[in-house]
Structure formats: structure tokens, C-alpha cells
């Protein structure tokens, strides 16, 4: 499994700081974080990447087993990630906070400090023709929903790499 990107080697580094946000931080946002870590690593771009949830019921929990299985199927290990809740400091610690859907965006805006420095957007706003759409929450569905979620967040990761690539400037 040498192509697996290991999430345990996190460190504070230069480059963009991006936080992926969903409801519980066990499905969509850890998949987005994993896809982004893999994409940025392949591109050789340093970035600080993390994920969080707007809710508090999965704090300290590993990602959903189905999310882990989907990421593993794509060559990415997200098993070391642990759920955490969005906090006020995130609005200063990150350059960009990407919400999975309109509800997460609304919840984040509700606690965003007036002098916050992070830009707050929907994940799919980065994809042509997908602006305003939310990443489907696969939690209550079948396993194949995780594949569709991966496709979305992987496309977002590719868009972020293109945006932050030194050659795009």
C-alpha cells in the first residue's frame, strides 16, 4: 500500500491554509481533506489542510468506516483523522474555509467573527457550473454515495491545486 497518503504526518507549513467543513466531520469534510492532501502532495505544493464539523457529536471520532473505505480505495488513508468542531479561531488560522453545503455555510457564517480573515465559500463553488450546489451527504445512504462524494471532493481538490499552483499565478 505504498501509494497511500499517510494523514498522521501533519505539520504546520507555508502555503495556503484550507479548512473543509461539513456537519459531523466524519464523511464529507474528511474525504475532502484526504483528497486535497493527496492532490497537493502529488503537485508538490505545501499547504495546511484540515477539516471540521459544525456539530459536536463526533468530536474525537474517526471518519465513518465507509468514508475510510472509499478513501482507501482511492489510495488515501484517512483513518488517523479525528472529528472536531469548527471554532472561532479557525476564522483566523485558515485562509479559506470551504463548506460542504448551504446549511454548513449558514452555520459557519453565524459564528464568524466580524473581523475574521478567512474567506468562507461552498466547496462546489470552485467547480464550473456547480456554484451554489452542496456536496451530497452520504451518511444515511448506501455505500455508493461515498464514491459520488469522493468524485466531488476530488474535483474540488484538483481545482484548489490549480488555483494554488505556482504556474497559475
Buried (B, 14 or more C-beta within 10 A) or exposed (E): EEEBBEBEEEEEEEEBBBBBBBBBBBBBBBBBBBBBBBBBBEBEBEBBBBBBBBBEEBBEBBBBEBBBBBBBEBEBBBBEBBBBBBEEEBBEBBBBBBBBBEBBBEBBEEEBEEEBEBEBBBBBBBBEEBEEBBBBBBBEEEEEBBBBBBEBBBBBBBBBBEEBEEEEE
